[in-house]
């Protein structure tokens, strides 16, 4: 009696589920990645010798103000009297409550504009908000 040899088992890696894995990773990165960063209006930031970086960009609102008394929040021009309502709504948002307001104010802007913005922020949240003044690093 003659026995025939058995064929060897295929040792390749199964790739049938590869497209599913790729699409799941693609969806994960699309959901968890921030695609757009607010640009605001062009401002010339004042220089500072010692600066500290914000710990993260989550729960941060950026307010831009230029030397022509224009104010922008989330890429939209707003009136100064609207700031308190907008910031109050952001502060009381259930999904991502606002914690820090970063002011990007032109170095040539009038102090009266800055004072009005600060008063509006005080009305919006008072002690619940932390205000950060953005600057650029001064050359040594």
FIFI-370678 format. One record per residue: residue in one letter; y, z, x of N, C-alpha, C, O in turn. Coordinates in steps of 0.001 Angstrom, whole numbers, padded with zeros to 6 digits, always signed. Layout:
aYZXYZXYZXYZX
...
END
This chain:
x-001163+000000+000828+000000+000000+000000+001241+000000+000883+001345+000766+001842
x+002175-000875+000538+003373-001029+001335+004561-000449+000575+004795-000771-000589
x+005308+000420+001268+006495+001028+000659+007750+000284+001116+007875-000109+002276
x+008666+000103+000180+009936-000555+000544+010990+000505+000854+010959+001615+000324
x+011917+000130+001722+012978+001076+002087+013992+001197+000960+014339+000226+000288
x+014451+002429+000785+015482+002649-000227+016830+002259+000367+017079+002435+001559
x+017677+001734-000479+019013+001376+000013+019827+002654+000216+019661+003638-000505
x+020692+002616+001197+021508+003788+001492+022562+003990+000410+023040+003030-000195
x+022914+005239+000179+023951+005564-000805+025322+005170-000253+025583+005291+000944
x+026175+004706-001133+027529+004305-000739+028353+005556-000441+028438+006450-001283
x+028952+005632+000726+029717+006824+001120+031221+006621+000996+031979+007392+001585
x+031680+005629+000265+033110+005367+000108+033784+006403-000796+033126+007105-001563
x+035067+006475-000687+035853+007407-001502+036171+006727-002834+036691+005611-002850
x+035863+007389-003944+036160+006775-005245+037681+006717-005472+038378+007716-005292
x+038171+005576-005856+039616+005386-006053+039970+005102-007504+041070+004627-007784
x+039090+005373-008403+039336+005083-009813+040476+005926-010380+041222+005450-011236
x+040623+007162-009921+041668+008027-010467+042968+007973-009658+043908+008706-009965
x+043037+007131-008647+044225+007038-007795+045491+006664-008577+046523+007297-008354
x+045473+005680-009475+046702+005367-010230+047191+006534-011080+048397+006745-011204
x+046274+007290-011663+046674+008452-012466+047409+009475-011604+048435+010020-012011
x+046883+009727-010429+047507+010697-009522+048883+010215-009087+049832+010997-009030
x+048987+008941-008783+050277+008388-008346+051319+008504-009451+052456+008895-009186
x+050947+008170-010692+051908+008265-011792+052293+009710-012086+053445+009973-012432
x+051374+010641-011959+051726+012048-012167+052714+012521-011098+053671+013229-011413
x+052492+012139-009843+053428+012498-008780+054792+011846-008996+055826+012482-008790
x+054794+010597-009404+056047+009895-009678+056839+010591-010774+058046+010790-010633
x+056182+010958-011854+056863+011654-012950+057360+013018-012486+058469+013418-012842
x+056569+013735-011705+057000+015040-011205+058282+014920-010388+059220+015690-010593
x+058332+013962-009464+059518+013821-008624+060715+013308-009408+061853+013653-009087
x+060484+012498-010420+061595+012033-011251+062213+013185-012036+063431+013245-012205
x+061381+014089-012510+061875+015207-013305+062551+016264-012432+063536+016872-012853
x+062045+016487-011243+062540+017596-010424+063629+017208-009428+064142+018080-008726
x+063994+015951-009344+064992+015501-008377+066334+015293-009056+066408+014783-010173
x+067381+015691-008371+068735+015461-008868+069175+014093-008375+069238+013850-007170
x+069477+013206-009303+069825+011847-008933+071323+011653-008755+071743+010842-007930
x+072130+012379-009508+073558+012141-009491+074285+013402-009071+073983+014501-009535
x+075217+013226-008211+076067+014328-007806+077479+013988-008251+077943+012867-008046
x+078159+014941-008854+079495+014686-009351+080435+014396-008190+080392+015066-007158
x+081264+013413-008367+082197+013019-007316+083604+013512-007568+084343+013762-006616
x+083996+013658-008822+085337+014138-009126+086393+013129-008752+086158+011921-008785
x+087550+013626-008399+088649+012770-007989+088876+012950-006492+088536+013995-005937
x+089439+011954-005842+089641+012089-004393+090681+013172-004082+091811+013124-004568
x+090286+014123-003283+091191+015200-002877+091135+015364-001365+090123+015062-000733
x+092209+015835-000806+092271+016154+000623+092151+017675+000733+093115+018404+000501
x+090959+018135+001087+090704+019576+001141+091440+020210+002314+091550+019602+003379
x+091945+021430+002126+092560+022136+003255+091504+022551+004263+090320+022628+003935
x+091931+022818+005486+091008+023207+006561+090922+024725+006663+091879+025440+006367
x+089759+025197+007087+089536+026628+007298+088733+026811+008584+087916+025962+008941
x+088973+027921+009275+088258+028179+010519+086849+028694+010274+085920+028330+010994
x+086687+029532+009271+085374+030093+008986+085023+029778+007533+085746+030156+006612
x+083910+029085+007344+083479+028753+005996+082041+029196+005802+081286+029349+006763
x+081670+029401+004536+080306+029746+004180+079826+028732+003157+080577+028317+002274
x+078590+028348+003282+078006+027393+002366+077502+028106+001120+077030+029241+001192
x+077604+027433-000024+077035+027992-001244+075512+028027-001101+074930+027113-000517
x+074862+029066-001622+073411+029169-001464+072640+028044-002133+071554+027689-001672
x+073164+027483-003189+072475+026388-003880+073447+025685-004803+074556+026166-005033
x+073032+024545-005332+073908+023788-006208+073572+023995-007678+074227+023428-008553
x+072573+024791-007947+072235+025068-009339+073209+026093-009902+073655+027000-009200
x+073524+025933-011162+074422+026835-011883+075803+026904-011234+076445+027954-011233
x+076253+025779-010683+077576+025680-010076+078350+024590-010800+077841+023488-011001
x+079584+024900-011192+080465+023903-011794+081567+023589-010793+082101+024487-010144
x+081900+022321-010674+082929+021891-009734+084163+021452-010508+084076+020668-011453
x+085301+021968-010096+086581+021576-010683+087411+020940-009580+087660+021559-008546
x+087841+019694-009802+088685+018991-008842+090099+018972-009384+090310+018782-010582
x+091073+019169-008499+092486+019067-008863+093211+018389-007715+092985+018714-006550
x+094078+017449-008047+094795+016731-006998+096282+017045-007040+096738+017852-007851
x+097029+016399-006160+098459+016680-006048+099269+016055-007180+100476+016283-007258
x+098646+015279-008053+099337+014697-009204+099023+015471-010481+099197+014947-011581
x+098567+016705-010344+098251+017619-011454+097143+017101-012369+097109+017433-013554
x+096249+016298-011828+095090+015839-012599+093931+016786-012311+093726+017204-011172
x+093179+017118-013352+092038+018027-013226+090806+017311-013758+090851+016687-014818
x+089703+017404-013015+088457+016743-013393+087310+017751-013347+087173+018519-012394
x+086490+017728-014401+085276+018544-014467+084149+017614-014892+084273+016915-015898
x+083066+017595-014150+081904+016750-014458+082297+015287-014618+081871+014632-015570
x+083095+014775-013710+083534+013378-013688+084373+012973-014894+084471+011786-015204
x+084976+013933-015573+085840+013637-016717+087174+014337-016509+087229+015500-016111
x+088244+013607-016786+089561+014225-016717+089748+015131-017926+089431+014753-019054
x+090261+016317-017681+090482+017283-018756+091900+017830-018657+092526+017812-017597
x+092378+018310-019780+093657+019018-019799+093405+020448-019326+092300+020974-019457
x+094438+021060-018781+094273+022415-018242+093879+023396-019343+093094+024312-019100
x+094412+023215-020540+094105+024149-021628+092654+024032-022113+092175+024921-022816
x+091946+022954-021751+090549+022767-022154+089565+023452-021202+088387+023585-021534
x+090019+023881-020046+089131+024441-019022+088416+025690-019517+087215+025839-019295
x+089136+026594-020186+088513+027850-020609+087376+027598-021596+086331+028243-021505
x+087561+026673-022537+086496+026387-023503+085291+025745-022820+084151+026122-023092
x+085537+024773-021932+084427+024118-021230+083633+025111-020383+082402+025102-020393
x+084341+025962-019655+083652+026930-018796+082946+028005-019614+081888+028492-019215
x+083523+028380-020760+082865+029354-021636+081545+028784-022149+080531+029481-022185
x+081568+027499-022547+080336+026862-023021+079291+026792-021918+078108+027017-022174
x+079713+026483-020691+078775+026425-019565+078242+027817-019230+077075+027961-018864
x+079068+028819-019350+078664+030191-019043+077599+030684-020020+076706+031440-019637
x+077692+030262-021265+076765+030726-022299+075658+029728-022603+075018+029819-023650
x+075425+028790-021718+074333+027834-021879+073005+028542-021638+072835+029220-020625
x+072060+028387-022572+070770+029084-022454+069890+028520-021346+069174+029275-020688
x+069930+027215-021129+069035+026601-020139+069492+026816-018705+068687+027147-017835
x+070791+026626-018455+071312+026769-017091+072670+027446-017141+073699+026771-017094
x+072689+028764-017236+073984+029453-017338+074787+029334-016044+074248+029429-014941
x+076062+029129-016212+076980+028966-015088+077187+030294-014379+077375+031323-015028
x+077155+030278-013062+077371+031491-012273+078521+031351-011290+079220+032328-011023
x+078733+030159-010744+079762+029951-009721+080624+028757-010117+080115+027729-010562
x+081928+028909-009950+082859+027797-010136+083442+027477-008769+084041+028338-008125
x+083265+026241-008331+083784+025813-007040+085024+024967-007269+084958+023920-007913
x+086144+025415-006749+087410+024699-006901+087627+023806-005697+087685+024282-004563
x+087747+022523-005941+088058+021559-004889+089473+021079-005166+089694+020137-005927
x+090410+021741-004538+091821+021504-004826+092483+020865-003623+092298+021301-002487
x+093254+019832-003888+093970+019119-002840+094921+020083-002132+095559+020921-002768
x+095006+019952-000817+095877+020825-000024+097349+020642-000360+098156+021528-000077
x+097715+019513-000957+099108+019249-001311+099431+019624-002752+100566+019441-003194
x+098447+020150-003500+098671+020531-004901+099601+021729-004980+099663+022554-004067
x+100317+021806-006084+101248+022919-006292+100483+024182-006657+099454+024131-007331
x+100996+025303-006206+100344+026582-006479+100364+026907-007970+099497+027639-008449
x+101323+026384-008699+101382+026602-010145+100156+026037-010849+099651+026637-011797
x+099675+024882-010387+098469+024286-010953+097257+025172-010689+096430+025385-011576
x+097157+025679-009483+096038+026559-009123+096074+027833-009974+095033+028305-010433
x+097256+028379-010181+097399+029593-010984+096981+029342-012427+096327+030187-013038
x+097348+028196-012974+096958+027874-014354+095441+027743-014469+094848+028217-015438
x+094816+027106-013489+093355+026969-013505+092698+028344-013420+091732+028612-014134
x+093211+029212-012558+092657+030563-012426+092790+031348-013725+091874+032076-014104
x+093931+031205-014414+094117+031897-015695+093128+031401-016740+092588+032192-017514
x+092890+030096-016764+091918+029542-017706+090506+030052-017399+089739+030342-018317
x+090166+030160-016123+088848+030681-015750+088717+032152-016129+087642+032602-016526
x+089805+032895-016008+089789+034305-016407+089520+034426-017898+088781+035312-018327
x+090116+033538-018695+089890+033568-020141+088453+033183-020482+087884+033696-021445
x+087878+032296-019708+086530+031799-019998+085450+032842-019750+084556+033013-020578
x+085518+033532-018636+084408+034418-018329+084793+035689-017622+084012+036640-017579
x+085972+035719-017073+086424+036925-016394+085526+037324-015251+085371+036574-014287
x+084926+038508-015348+084117+039059-014266+082755+038377-014155+082059+038559-013156
x+082361+037594-015166+081041+036959-015125+081004+035765-014178+079924+035309-013803
x+082169+035253-013788+082222+034075-012930+082610+034442-011507+083435+035326-011274
x+082004+033751-010574+082395+033843-009175+083129+032560-008839+082629+031468-009111
x+084309+032680-008250+085113+031509-007923+085033+031259-006430+085199+032175-005626
x+084776+030009-006066+084657+029582-004682+085729+028530-004434+085922+027639-005261
x+086419+028621-003322+087437+027631-002961+086874+026768-001845+086617+027257-000745
x+086683+025481-002126+086092+024563-001155+087110+024144-000111+088264+023859-000428
x+086665+024111+001146+087494+023665+002237+086653+022811+003177+085434+022719+003033
x+087316+022199+004127+086586+021507+005182+086725+022327+006460+087624+023160+006574
x+085851+022094+007401+085869+022843+008647+087022+022351+009524+087200+021151+009731
x+087792+023299+010029+088893+022957+010932+088345+022623+012305+087419+023276+012786
x+088911+021615+012932+088460+021281+014283+088983+022321+015267+090120+022774+015144
x+088169+022697+016230+088532+023778+017146+089234+023253+018368+089610+024031+019246
END
